[in-house]
């Protein structure tokens, strides 16, 4: 589960990745960025992910 601070960081990083994706011309790099965006979206929008910290 995510704390409010972790959620804010993930949302900030997702915005940065989306900007990098739009500017990127290298298709293989775009794929990697897209994978990272998918992981962050899953972490942010999954039900029950808010309120507890992520275990390492």
N, C-alpha and C positions, 0 to 999 in steps of 0.2 A: 504494500500500500504506500501511497505517496503523502508526504507532508505538503503543506501549502508552499513551502520554500522549494521543495523538489519540483512540484508542479510548475511553479513560476520559471524555474531554470529550464525545464523540458520545453515549455511553451516558447521561451526566448530562443532556445537552440533550434526548435522547429522553424521558427520564423527566419532565422539565419540560414538554415539549410534550404528553405524554399527560395530565398533570394539567390543563394549560390547556384541552385538548380536552374533557375531562369537565366542566369548569366553564362552558364557552362556550355561550351561547344563540344567537348569531348564526350562521346556517347558512353564509353565505358565508365567514366567518372560520374556521369549523370545517373547511371544505373546504381552505383554505390551510394550516391547521395539519396536516391529514391528509396533504397533499402533502409537507410538510416531514418528517413522521414517516416517510413512505414512503422518501424520499431517505436519511434517516439509517439506517433499517433496512437498506436496500440497501448502504450503506457499511459498516455494522457486520457484516452477516451474509453478504456476498458471499465466496465461496471465494477464497483468495489475497489478501485485502485486508489481512492482518496482517503486520507485519514491515518494511514499507518506508513512506516518507513519501509524502504526496500532493503531486504537482507543481502549482505555481500556474500 
